[in-house]
């Protein structure tokens, strides 16, 4: 880990990664990050997961996949995703 940290040119990023590597995230950090968590992975998976409720209606239900449906809802509410609505076929 020290070798990887040494390659990071941004001192703040290097410091943050060193802390995380040593102690992990605190519960407070996790609680703060969860509502704001959004990454390239979210963007990629949203494009594929958006059709799940339509393709697999028996498996993508509130009883079976509540967290998936909640995530899809949070993603749809994001400004960048909502802005794309005008480009979707009607």
C-alpha positions as CSV (number, residue, x, y, z in Angstrom):
1,X,0.0,0.0,0.0
2,X,2.9,2.4,0.7
3,X,4.1,2.0,-2.8
4,X,0.7,2.8,-4.2
5,X,0.3,5.8,-2.0
6,X,3.7,7.1,-3.0
7,X,2.5,7.2,-6.6
8,X,-0.4,9.5,-5.8
9,X,0.4,13.0,-6.8
10,X,-2.5,14.6,-4.9
11,X,-1.5,15.0,-1.2
12,X,-5.1,15.2,0.0
13,X,-6.1,12.0,-1.9
14,X,-2.9,10.3,-0.7
15,X,-3.7,11.2,2.9
16,X,-7.4,10.1,2.6
17,X,-6.4,6.8,1.1
18,X,-3.8,6.2,3.8
19,X,-6.4,6.8,6.5
20,X,-8.9,4.5,4.8
21,X,-6.2,1.8,4.4
22,X,-5.3,2.0,8.0
23,X,-8.6,2.3,9.8
24,X,-11.4,1.9,7.1
25,X,-14.3,4.2,6.9
26,X,-16.0,5.4,10.1
27,X,-19.7,4.9,10.5
28,X,-20.1,8.7,10.3
29,X,-18.2,8.8,7.0
30,X,-20.3,6.0,5.6
31,X,-23.5,7.7,6.7
32,X,-22.4,10.9,5.0
33,X,-21.4,9.2,1.8
34,X,-24.4,7.0,1.3
35,X,-26.9,9.7,0.2
36,X,-24.4,11.3,-2.1
37,X,-22.8,8.1,-3.5
38,X,-22.8,8.2,-7.2
39,X,-20.1,6.8,-9.5
40,X,-19.4,5.6,-13.0
41,X,-20.5,2.2,-11.9
42,X,-24.0,3.7,-11.1
43,X,-24.1,5.2,-14.6
44,X,-23.1,2.0,-16.3
45,X,-25.4,-0.3,-14.3
46,X,-28.3,2.0,-14.6
47,X,-28.2,1.8,-18.3
48,X,-28.5,-2.0,-18.1
49,X,-30.8,-2.3,-15.0
50,X,-33.4,0.2,-16.1
51,X,-35.3,-2.5,-18.1
52,X,-35.3,-5.1,-15.3
53,X,-38.8,-4.3,-14.0
54,X,-40.1,-4.7,-17.5
55,X,-38.0,-7.7,-18.6
56,X,-38.3,-9.7,-15.3
57,X,-41.5,-8.4,-13.7
58,X,-41.8,-11.5,-11.5
59,X,-38.3,-11.1,-10.1
60,X,-38.0,-7.3,-9.9
61,X,-40.7,-6.7,-7.3
62,X,-40.8,-4.7,-4.0
63,X,-40.8,-8.0,-2.1
64,X,-38.0,-9.7,-3.9
65,X,-35.7,-6.7,-5.0
66,X,-36.6,-3.7,-2.9
67,X,-33.1,-2.3,-2.8
68,X,-32.7,-2.6,-6.6
69,X,-36.0,-0.8,-7.1
70,X,-35.1,1.9,-4.6
71,X,-31.8,2.4,-6.3
72,X,-33.5,2.7,-9.7
73,X,-35.8,5.3,-8.2
74,X,-32.9,7.3,-6.8
75,X,-31.1,7.2,-10.1
76,X,-34.2,8.3,-12.0
77,X,-34.5,11.3,-9.6
78,X,-31.0,12.5,-10.4
79,X,-30.9,15.7,-12.4
80,X,-28.6,14.2,-15.1
81,X,-30.9,11.2,-15.6
82,X,-34.1,13.3,-15.5
83,X,-32.7,15.6,-18.2
84,X,-32.4,12.5,-20.5
85,X,-36.2,11.9,-20.3
86,X,-36.8,14.2,-23.3
87,X,-34.6,11.9,-25.4
88,X,-36.3,8.6,-24.5
89,X,-38.8,7.1,-27.1
90,X,-42.4,7.7,-26.2
